[in-house]
Amino acid sequence: MIAIDLGSNTIRFLAVDQNGNELWERQFVVRTAENLAQSGEIGQAALDRVAEAFAAARAEFDFSPHKVAAVATEAFRRAKNQKAALKFLSDNCGADFEVISAQTEARLAAAATAQSARRKGLKEPFISLDIGGASSEIAYTNGDIFRFISLPIGIVTIAESQLDDQALDRRLNDELKALDAFKREISDLPRAQMIATAGAPTTLAAVKLGLTYENYDKRLINGVVLSAGEIIVIREKLKSLDRAELEKLTGKDRGDLVIVGAAMLRYFMIALGYEQTAVFDEGLREGVAAAAFQKLA
């Protein structure tokens, strides 16, 4: 099975066998949501980047023996040209994408992240955070209990605003007031362990461990705890680096997004009432793979 998560910033590929063993994985920055807030559409340049990523992925790994489960998220949910964009991808990538709802996205990502957390010895309940390119999903899970909220803010759409730190603080403070209703909804439930996934938290965890983009190892990342204070320190470090040094740690064309993502992660923690969070690499694509195998069973 090849699971593909086409997000608003990255496209992530994962090949697993029927026992859940990873065969191959890869991700590419495609900035699907580039200029989405201004135009309301997914641009041709972004679609071309997705097609190029597919070509590069197929050059690395033979897709032909495997079933493919591909999903697209917030950028496609918003796009006025959704139908035309999906047709372009079908014609040029050889994969048909399902545009999933925010609830499905939150459920699948939370399930995969929670499973990874349990393997590290953490116990439910969990409150999981997935900071995407154009939206962010928060889910509370405890057995059969599932509560979620999706906020229409992400690292690409926020980064494109090019706000200074003071303006960014005001923007995030205002945007995250929408969490108040969610917090009331879960206020009578047992307090949860916070866990975070997506590119910004995992990159911050990698920097904490002294890893670079080239030697990133998710086996080392899973379970790393980030405190609000550490996030501030790491963010300031990244802001102080020149372009070459920044790209060494974050990857090409990702530095500005990770810096914005660090601010977003800290503000989510403050808004939810947490001083620290555990970080995990597993997220939506792993959830997509698990769901696809369940359908085949």
ZAGU-507265 format. One record per atom (N, C-alpha, C): x, z, y; residue in three letters. Coordinates in steps of 0.001 Angstrom, whole numbers, padded with zeros to 6 digits, always signed. Atoms other than C-alpha are relative to their C-alpha. Layout:
N
XZYala;...
This chain:
297
+000851+000000-001193met;+000000+000000+000000met;+000886+000000+001242met;-000662-000016-001298ile;+001211-000864+003481ile;-001031+000436+001032ile;+000872-000513-001050ala;-000422+001208+006202ala;+000630-000341+001343ala;-000498+000413-001317ile;-000132-000038+009763ile;-000844+000668+001074ile;+000642-000663-001141asp;-000940+001981+012860asp;+000456-000715+001262asp;-000298+000680-001262leu;-001096-000196+015959leu;-000540+000868+001130leu;+000385-000890-001073gly;-001119+002311+018755gly;+000123-000658+001357gly;-000055+000523-001360ser;-001095+001931+022499ser;+001423-000105+000523ser;-001409+000126-000358asn;+002700+002206+022600asn;+000824-000587-001135asn;-000808+000438+001132thr;+004108+001656+019111thr;-000872-000599-001094thr;+000608+000408+001257ile;+003278-000134+015907ile;+000859+000597-001097ile;-000716-000739+001046arg;+004201+001883+012830arg;-000428-000530-001361arg;+000236+000520+001342phe;+004516+000481+009315phe;+000442+001042-001025phe;-000365-000903+001089leu;+004576+002526+006118leu;-000430-000613-001322leu;+000306+000462+001356ala;+004779+001323+002517ala;+000140+001181-000949ala;-000019-001102+000962val;+003882+003863-000171val;-000548-000490-001327val;+000559+000341+001304asp;+003221+003672-003896asp;-001237+000859-000249asp;+001269-000674+000270gln;+000082+005000-005571gln;+000147+001506-000153gln;-000250-001434+000084asn;+001711+008408-005984asn;+000352+000612+001353asn;-000305-000491-001334gly;+002331+008667-002254gly;+001467-000004+000340gly;-001437+000045-000271asn;+006061+008063-002511asn;+000311-001089+001022asn;-000330+000964-001042glu;+007490+006342+000537glu;+000983-001044-000525glu;-000864+001103+000407leu;+008999+002926-000182leu;+000796-000557+001180leu;-000622+000592-001196trp;+009791+001819+003367trp;-000825+000383+001206trp;+000729-000259-001236glu;+008887+002630+006940glu;+000776-000567+001172glu;-000619+000594-001192arg;+009534+001134+010351arg;-000963+000142+001160arg;+000855+000008-001174gln;+008253+001341+013885gln;+000672-000789+001117gln;-000478+000797-001126phe;+008573-000804+016994phe;-000793+000394+001239phe;+000678-000223-001268val;+007775-000167+020637val;-000575-001332+000466val;+000653+001251-000426val;+005233-002807+021702val;-000822+000166+001285val;+000747-000296-001232arg;+003461-001114+024659arg;-001309-000797+000079arg;+001273+000709+000046thr;+000062-002454+023687thr;-000849+000244+001246thr;+000842-000369-001141ala;-001550-000631+026609ala;+000624-000350+001345ala;-000640+000376-001262glu;+000765-002142+029218glu;-001011-000688+000917glu;+000914+000537-001025asn;-001309-002844+032375asn;-001474+000050-000408asn;+001392-000080+000442leu;-004490-002000+030446leu;-000879+000674+001053leu;+000792-000720-000995ala;-005644+000442+033115ala;-000349-000891+001185ala;+000229+000878-001145gln;-005325-002252+035788gln;-000868-001199-000361gln;+000672+001261+000339ser;-006596-005318+033943ser;-001220+000169-000896ser;+001073-000179+000968gly;-008915-003870+031318gly;+000191-000815-001263gly;-000256+000864+001155glu;-007319-006218+028790glu;+001376+000269-000594glu;-001312+000002+000636ile;-004493-006309+026287ile;+000665-001323+000347ile;-000662+001193-000497gly;-002004-008740+027763gly;+000650-000830-001095gly;-000620+000890+000972gln;-000511-011741+026010gln;+001417+000431-000332gln;-001369-000456+000265ala;+002995-010317+026397ala;+000005+001109-001041ala;+000088-001079+000982ala;+001941-007219+024466ala;-000343-000549-001379ala;+000369+000599+001288leu;+000288-009302+021744leu;+001180-000743-000614leu;-001195+000685+000503asp;+003441-011396+021463asp;+000991+001006-000573asp;-000920-001021+000512arg;+005480-008205+021027arg;-000466+000522-001358arg;+000517-000431+001302val;+003178-007127+018191val;+000325-001043-001060val;-000304+001071+000957ala;+003607-010527+016496ala;+001488-000011-000344ala;-001451-000056+000246glu;+007393-010260+016901glu;+000348+001186-000896glu;-000245-001175+000835ala;+007311-006771+015382ala;-000395-000284-001450ala;+000421+000373+001349phe;+005367-008130+012389phe;+001046-000884-000664phe;-001002+000898+000570ala;+007919-010882+011889ala;+001251+000772-000410ala;-001182-000805+000311ala;+010768-008372+012017ala;-000268+000891-001215ala;+000332-000865+001130ala;+008967-006050+009584ala;-000015-000790-001306ala;+000061+000820+001209arg;+008288-008849+007098arg;+001386-000476-000428arg;-001368+000388+000340ala;+011945-009856+007299ala;+000734+001128-000729ala;-000640-001160+000629glu;+012889-006338+006190glu;-000623+000344-001344glu;+000715-000483+001173phe;+010232-005721+003548phe;-001030-001033-000435phe;+000921+000995+000544asp;+008205-007984+001273asp;-001414+000570-000071asp;+001382-000468-000030phe;+004535-007453+002087phe;-000840-000554-001151phe;+000885+000778+000864ser;+003214-009896-000506ser;-000565+000756-001206ser;+000601-000665+001172pro;+002787-007543-003526pro;-000959+001124+000366pro;+000694-001213-000412his;+000970-004909-001471his;-001306-000291+000744his;+001179+000013-000845lys;-002478-004339-000073lys;+000378+000546+001369lys;-000291-000418-001364val;-002511-003820+003686val;-001240+000663+000598val;+001051-000692-000750ala;-004599-001289+005608ala;+000511+000162+001424ala;-000487+000029-001379ala;-004219-001853+009349ala;-001083+000482+000949ala;+000962-000509-000982val;-005887+000039+012182val;+000569-000149+001403val;-000362+000032-001419ala;-005850-000253+015956ala;-000801+001091+000701ala;+000589-001197-000593thr;-006679+002558+018334thr;-000447-000217+001453thr;+000632-000083-001311glu;-007414+003343+021984glu;+000117-001259+000837glu;-000138+001207-000817ala;-005996+000232+023650ala;-001044-001035-000390ala;+000994+000971+000469phe;-008270-001922+021496phe;-001421+000518+000200phe;+001337-000538-000282arg;-011208+000430+021916arg;-000415-000325+001428arg;+000302+000224-001414arg;-010982-000112+025681arg;-000024-001472+000395arg;-000279+001357-000473ala;-009969-003757+025841ala;-001243-000874+000077ala;+001103+000951-000165lys;-012493-006222+027229lys;+000215-001239-000869lys;-000313+001177+000818asn;-010704-008923+025241asn;+000286+000384-001450asn;-000266-000504+001347gln;-010798-006976+021971gln;-000128-001095-001053gln;+000254+001009+001035lys;-012283-009822+019917lys;+001084-001073-000013lys;-001034+001037-000073ala;-009807-012435+021151ala;+001358+000546-000418ala;-001286-000597+000363ala;-006872-010039+020746ala;+000106+000191-001507ala;-000012-000181+001449leu;-007834-009224+017168leu;+000161-001337-000720leu;-000145+001328+000607lys;-008159-012933+016359lys;+001443-000478+000107lys;-001401+000388-000162phe;-004688-013561+017778phe;+000870+000697-001050phe;-000798-000745+000979leu;-003261-010845+015540leu;-000258-000497-001414leu;+000317+000522+001326ser;-005093-012167+012494ser;+000693-001344-000235ser;-000595+001330+000123asp;-003826-015693+013154asp;+001516+000037-000048asp;-001454+000012-000174asn;-000260-014732+014007asn;+000746+001064-000797asn;-000641-001066+000768cys;+000390-011634+011903cys;-000430+000007-001460cys;+000475+000017+001377gly;-001622-012308+008774gly;-000602+001321-000433gly;+000633-001276+000323ala;-003351-008920+008968ala;-001253+000159+000843ala;+001246-000261-000712asp;-006893-007979+009905asp;-000067+001475+000353asp;+000008-001376-000477phe;-007044-004843+012019phe;-001419+000519+000151phe;+001248-000707-000249glu;-009909-002369+012028glu;+000193+000883+001224glu;-000045-000870-001174val;-010522-000779+015414val;-000779+001264-000341val;+000635-001237+000444ile;-011233+002828+014483ile;-000428+000847+001198ile;+000500-000881-001054ser;-013148+005392+016513ser;+001006+001111+000282ser;-000864-001129-000339ala;-011437+008275+018276ala;-000155+001121-001020ala;+000215-001055+000986gln;-013038+010649+015768gln;+000731-000310-001301gln;-000708+000386+001224thr;-011683+008704+012788thr;+001504+000130+000197thr;-001429-000133-000296glu;-008267+008534+014432glu;+000425+001462-000053glu;-000342-001422-000019ala;-008251+012287+015043ala;-000028+000594-001399ala;+000144-000568+001346arg;-009440+013078+011521arg;+001152-000439-000915arg;-001054+000499+000878leu;-006910+010856+009738leu;+001375+000550+000391leu;-001290-000517-000463ala;-003962+011932+011893ala;+000116+001489-000283ala;-000031-001449+000229ala;-004866+015625+011659ala;+000179+000319-001478ala;-000116-000244+001441ala;-005228+015418+007873ala;+001431-000202-000476ala;-001367+000280+000426ala;-001780+013869+007447ala;+000984+001021+000558ala;-000890-000977-000604thr;-000081+016236+009878thr;-000180+001358-000663thr;+000264-001276+000661ala;-001765+019246+008275ala;+000610+000043-001396ala;-000592+000045+001335gln;-000646+018128+004834gln;+001509+000212+000070gln;-001435-000183-000178ser;+002941+017908+006055ser;+000315+001453+000360ser;-000205-001402-000383ala;+002618+021355+007640ala;-000128+000927-001197ala;+000165-000836+001190arg;+001346+022844+004392arg;+001207-000101-000918arg;-001202+000145+000827arg;+004350+021405+002576arg;+001150+000847+000533arg;-001015-000846-000624lys;+006490+023380+005023lys;-000368+001485-000063lys;+000387-001389+000190gly;+004640+026549+004097gly;-000929+000554+001059gly;+000945-000461-001011leu;+002320+026736+007123leu;-001408+000003-000593leu;+001354-000133+000523lys;-001271+027738+006523lys;-001032-000257+001087lys;+001110+000230-000927glu;-004523+026652+008112glu;-000545+001343+000478glu;+000417+001178-000775pro;-006171+026793+010507pro;+001110-000590+000852pro;-000930+000715-000871phe;-004285+024186+012529phe;-000754-000558+001202phe;+000481+000786-001123ile;-004825+022775+015971ile;+001064-001055+000238ile;-000986+001081-000020ser;-003118+019394+015934ser;-000167-000846+001250ser;-000032+000815-001211leu;-002118+017300+018922leu;+000731-001293-000298leu;-000596+001325+000165asp;-001424+013575+018801asp;-000035-000686+001365asp;-000090+000622-001322ile;-000199+012204+022139ile;+000272-001485-000188ile;-000144+001436+000182gly;-000747+008460+022090gly;+000391-000719+001276gly;-000375+000800-001151gly;-000037+005615+024460gly;-001081-000065+001062gly;+001107+000093-000948ala;-003514+005469+026037ala;-001027+001103-000175ala;+000903-001131+000197ser;-005327+008478+024598ser;+000742+001084-000764ser;-000579-001123+000736ser;-004560+011878+023128ser;-001120+000702-000743ser;+001011-000632+000835glu;-006446+013515+020270glu;+000436+001423-000380glu;-000230-001378+000409ile;-006716+017237+019581ile;-001043+000341-001049ile;+000942-000326+001072ala;-008269+018483+016354ala;+000261+001412-000514ala;-000061-001307+000652tyr;-009031+021921+014928tyr;-000454-000208-001433tyr;+000355+000164+001406thr;-009011+021955+011123thr;+000197+001321-000735thr;-000080-001190+000845asn;-009697+024781+008703asn;-000931-000224-001174asn;+000841+000356+001135gly;-010889+023684+005300gly;-000950-001113+000379gly;+001004+001014-000333asp;-014140+021789+005859asp;-000359-000005+001486asp;+000305-000067-001428ile;-014281+022795+009523ile;+000880-000989+000754ile;-000736+000995-000781phe;-013292+019963+011842phe;-000652-000127+001366phe;+000444+000195-001374arg;-013605+019882+015611arg;+001055-000843+000699arg;-001000+000836-000648phe;-011973+017313+017831phe;-000438-000372+001408phe;+000257+000591-001308ile;-011682+015944+021323ile;+001043-001086+000228ile;-000905+001079-000368ser;-010141+012697+022555ser;-000022-000131+001514ser;-000111+000136-001450leu;-008887+012475+026132leu;+000616-001359+000326leu;-000480+001357-000326pro;-008319+009064+027786pro;+001284-000005+000832pro;-001309+000009-000661ile;-004738+009820+028843ile;+001077-000122-001064ile;-001092+000192+000935gly;-001555+008713+027126gly;+001291-000271+000752gly;-001302+000106-000653ile;+002134+008270+027800ile;+000189-001332+000724ile;-000167+001292-000674val;+001919+004560+028678val;-000814-000026+001286val;+000860+000068-001178thr;-001028+004845+031045thr;+000451+000982+001078thr;-000505-000962-000985ile;+000414+007964+032714ile;+001320-000482+000587ile;-001304+000460-000484ala;+003943+006514+032934ala;-000152-001143+000998ala;+000201+001131-000903glu;+002610+003367+034615glu;-000418+000447+001403glu;+000386-000513-001308ser;+001296+005552+037443ser;+001209+000322+000871ser;-001263-000250-000705gln;+004946+006282+038364gln;-000129+001158+000991gln;+000195-001176-000827leu;+004146+009739+039682leu;+001267+000845+000056leu;-001081-000977-000041asp;+006752+012177+040931asp;-000480+001260-000708asp;+000348-001157+000819asp;+006815+015556+039208asp;-001168+000796+000572asp;+001101-000757-000590gln;+004490+017257+041670gln;-001334-000703-000206gln;+001231+000765+000203ala;+001915+014474+041483ala;-000384-000028-001480ala;+000256-000013+001437leu;+002282+014379+037688leu;-000619+001329-000409leu;+000559-001315+000306asp;+001636+018117+037491asp;-001462+000080+000424asp;+001387-000030-000475arg;-001520+017741+039583arg;-000896-000855-000879arg;+000793+000920+000833arg;-002725+014783+037509arg;-000300+000631-001364arg;+000205-000582+001320leu;-002213+016563+034188leu;-000887+001241+000076leu;+000838-001186-000168asn;-003731+019779+035459asn;-001473-000398+000138asn;+001372+000471-000171asp;-006842+017861+036540asp;-000563-000598-001284asp;+000478+000684+001201glu;-007086+015735+033384glu;-000317+000988-001124glu;+000159-000907+001136leu;-006750+018671+031001leu;-001083+001049+000204leu;+001177-000853-000174lys;-009651+020557+032546lys;-001108-000400-000971lys;+000983+000474+000977ala;-011668+018448+030111ala;+000101+000748-001325ala;-000157-000776+001232leu;-010324+020713+027351leu;-000831+001277-000002leu;+000727-001271-000077asp;-012411+023647+028575asp;-001174+000049-000975asp;+001150+000032+000913ala;-015475+022572+026595ala;+000452+000103-001449ala;-000537-000067+001365phe;-013379+022076+023449phe;+000439+001419-000330phe;-000457-001380+000234lys;-011834+025524+023834lys;-001185+000935-000215lys;+001194-000820+000224arg;-015303+027053+024116arg;-000580-000263-001384arg;+000551+000377+001311glu;-016355+025160+020983glu;+000718+000692-001142glu;-000775-000615+001086ile;-013570+026716+018910ile;+000304+001474+000268ile;-000356-001365-000402ser;-013489+030104+020635ser;-000369+001052-001040ser;+000420-000969+001016asp;-015318+031872+017781asp;+000685-000231-001344asp;-000699+000312+001251leu;-013096+030307+015096leu;+001352+000717-000028leu;-001300-000667+000081pro;-009880+031918+013801pro;+001067-000762+000793pro;-001055+000639-000780arg;-006854+031257+016006arg;+000884-000832-000927arg;-000720+000964+000830ala;-004880+028284+014736ala;+001478-000081+000362ala;-001396+000373-000239gln;-001217+027345+014389gln;+000005-001370+000663gln;-000054+001297-000665met;-000419+024505+016799met;+001062-000873-000643met;-000929+000977+000547ile;+001200+021398+015339ile;-000152-001293+000801ile;+000020+001200-000841ala;+002132+018223+017204ala;+000698-001148-000703ala;-000609+001200+000553thr;+002920+014668+016172thr;+000108-001047+001094thr;-000203+001147-000896ala;+003715+011296+017827ala;+001423-000013+000540ala;-001374+000292-000366gly;+006833+009867+019399gly;+000645+000977+000957gly;-000605-000913-000971ala;+007338+012226+022324ala;+000390+001332-000642ala;-000398-001268+000623pro;+007216+015523+020374pro;+001129-000152-001016pro;-001055+000150+001010thr;+009344+014164+017524thr;+001345-000319+000636thr;-001264+000290-000693thr;+011949+012787+019941thr;+000561+001260+000645thr;-000458-001265-000582leu;+012115+016131+021765leu;+000599+000902-001078leu;-000538-000797+001108ala;+012608+017855+018410ala;+001357-000530-000445ala;-001280+000605+000384ala;+015378+015390+017558ala;+001100+000369+000985ala;-000987-000375-001011val;+017151+016095+020853val;+000394+001465-000172val;-000305-001420+000252lys;+016881+019828+020139lys;+001000+000149-001138lys;-000887-000083+001167leu;+018635+019223+016806leu;+001329-000721+000209leu;-001233+000736-000259gly;+021358+017083+018399gly;+000034-001373-000636gly;+000067+001327+000605leu;+020154+013857+016787leu;-000113-001066+001079leu;+000196+001151-000867thr;+020242+010427+018394thr;-001117-000864-000584thr;+001031+000907+000503tyr;+017729+007598+018028tyr;+000450-000668-001301tyr;-000514+000714+001166glu;+019982+005909+015470glu;+000058+000878-001246glu;-000091-000834+001205asn;+020404+008919+013179asn;-001202+000937-000154asn;+001250-000757+000133tyr;+016861+010254+013555tyr;-000388+000107-001473tyr;+000367-000237+001391asp;+015715+011796+010270asp;-001244+000886-000018asp;+001248-000757-000049lys;+012090+012863+009920lys;+000001+001191-000950lys;-000076-001142+000914arg;+013007+015151+007031arg;+000546+001228+000717arg;-000522-001098-000799leu;+014911+017246+009554leu;-000968+000412+001099leu;+000924-000248-001110ile;+012221+016952+012225ile;-001170+000874-000431ile;+001222-000674+000423asn;+009292+018223+010191asn;+000169+001514-000019asn;-000026-001447-000061gly;+008635+021855+011011gly;+000811+000579+001143gly;-000765-000497-001150val;+010935+022094+014049val;-000974+000589+001020val;+000850-000681-000979val;+009454+024533+016558val;+000559-000226+001395val;-000358+000175-001402leu;+009502+023701+020265leu;-000766+001015+000834leu;+000657-000902-000933ser;+008789+026338+022873ser;-000214-000722+001322ser;+000250+000604-001308ala;+007425+025539+026320ala;+001289-000012+000826ala;-001259-000057-000738gly;+010757+026662+027796gly;+000991-001048-000450gly;-000911+001016+000526glu;+012747+024374+025506glu;-000412-001390+000462glu;+000477+001312-000440ile;+010565+021425+026463ile;+000431-000266+001440ile;-000447+000150-001398ile;+011347+022017+030146ile;+001478-000338+000056ile;-001454+000216-000010val;+015089+022196+029449val;+000351-001393-000504val;-000296+001316+000564ile;+015130+019068+027279ile;-000441-001106+000957ile;+000490+001006-000953arg;+013032+017128+029800arg;+000964-000152+001172arg;-000945+000066-001110glu;+015421+018016+032613glu;+001301-000668-000435glu;-001206+000650+000520lys;+018346+016969+030437lys;-000194-001516-000056lys;+000256+001439+000109leu;+016757+013576+029752leu;-000067-000653+001377leu;+000104+000545-001358lys;+015987+013065+033437lys;+001366-000161+000657lys;-001324+000032-000627ser;+019651+013673+034306ser;+000913-001096-000550ser;-000856+000976+000663leu;+021020+010974+031979leu;-000102-001371+000642leu;+000100+001392-000419asp;+021911+007448+032953asp;-000706-000797-001094asp;+000827+000798+000913arg;+020072+004600+031230arg;+000599-000099-001402arg;-000642+000160+001304ala;+022617+004092+028445ala;-000057+001296-000803ala;+000031-001292+000685glu;+022792+007800+027616glu;-001427+000340-000436glu;+001397-000278+000327leu;+019008+008099+027708leu;-000454-000818-001198leu;+000406+000856+001109glu;+018490+005148+025385glu;+000666+000414-001308glu;-000663-000476+001212lys;+021008+006622+022949lys;-000835+001076-000679lys;+000801-001087+000552leu;+018693+009612+022512leu;-001435-000411-000297leu;+001432+000295+000117thr;+015259+008031+022922thr;-000317-001378-000559thr;+000256+001370+000400gly;+015676+004387+021942gly;-000261-000887+001205gly;+000158+000960-001087lys;+015386+001254+024032lys;-001425+000013+000546lys;+001293+000086-000709asp;+012559+001211+026600asp;-000943+001147-000332asp;+000850-001146+000325arg;+011319+004645+025525arg;+000284+001213+000876arg;-000413-001178-000736gly;+013104+006996+027898gly;-001050+000515+000961gly;+001007-000427-000971asp;+010477+007036+030635asp;-001227+000571-000686asp;+001172-000465+000725leu;+007738+007524+028060leu;+000222+001388-000589leu;-000296-001319+000575val;+009452+010472+026377val;+000008+001061+001097val;-000025-000952-001117ile;+010016+012145+029751ile;-001427+000352+000430ile;+001411-000259-000317val;+006324+011758+030609val;-000663+000760-001145val;+000583-000672+001161gly;+005382+012793+027078gly;+000382+001463-000085gly;-000423-001401-000006ala;+007398+015988+027436ala;-000866+000810+000950ala;+000872-000692-000958ala;+005410+016937+030523ala;-001405+000149-000573ala;+001338-000062+000576met;+002175+016096+028715met;-000076+001049-001104met;+000004-000978+001084leu;+003111+018166+025671leu;-000045+001416+000557leu;-000018-001347-000583arg;+003901+021202+027816arg;-001352+000333+000618arg;+001288-000284-000624tyr;+000655+020873+029750tyr;-001107+000199-001031tyr;+000970-000221+001068phe;-001378+020540+026556phe;+000169+001405-000576phe;-000247-001340+000533met;+000275+023706+025238met;-000545+001066+000944met;+000504-000959-000989ile;-000501+025574+028462ile;-001525+000027-000022ile;+001455+000092-000053ala;-004089+024327+028506ala;-000659+000602-001233ala;+000559-000508+001247leu;-004650+025297+024868leu;+000388+001452-000257leu;-000384-001402+000131gly;-002939+028681+025279gly;+001086+000262-001022gly;-001089-000161+000969tyr;+000219+028175+023176tyr;+001353-000036+000696tyr;-001364-000033-000520glu;+003831+029042+023937glu;+000942-000856-000832glu;-000847+000828+000848gln;+005194+026995+021046gln;-000855-000841-000933gln;+000667+000865+000973thr;+004294+024248+018631thr;+001002-000451-001049thr;-000806+000626+001037ala;+005643+023001+015312ala;-000199-001508+000088ala;+000028+001456-000149val;+006455+019280+015230val;+000114-000662-001372val;-000030+000741+001268phe;+005815+016816+012398phe;-000052-001495+000279phe;-000061+001449-000166asp;+006534+013120+012026asp;-001241-000686-000551asp;+001169+000634+000626glu;+003545+012373+009806glu;-001201+000012+000928glu;+001159+000104-000872gly;+000436+011169+011587gly;-000972-001040-000505gly;+001097+000912+000325leu;-002085+008366+011660leu;+000329-000959-001135leu;-000263+001006+001038arg;-000297+005816+009492arg;-000050+000629-001391arg;+000080-000692+001290glu;+000060+008383+006677glu;-001449+000291-000363glu;+001423-000221+000244gly;-003608+009246+007077gly;-000716-001272-000415gly;+000580+001300+000357val;-004519+005556+006902val;+000324-000343-001450val;-000397+000287+001379ala;-002553+005155+003664ala;-000788+000846-000986ala;+000739-000898+000896ala;-004210+008196+002059ala;-001460-000424-000107ala;+001402+000425+000005ala;-007690+006998+003073ala;-000186-001296-000760ala;+000086+001284+000701ala;-007002+003497+001748ala;+000073+000193-001509ala;-000099-000266+001441phe;-005951+004846-001659phe;-001284+000656-000514phe;+001243-000629+000419gln;-009097+006993-001786gln;-001099-001043-000203gln;+000999+001058+000138lys;-011229+003880-001252lys;+000209-000807-001270lys;-000315+000781+001198leu;-009429+002161-004132leu;-000251+000780-001290leu;+000132-000862+001199ala;-009864+005131-006486ala;-001375-000165-000656ala;
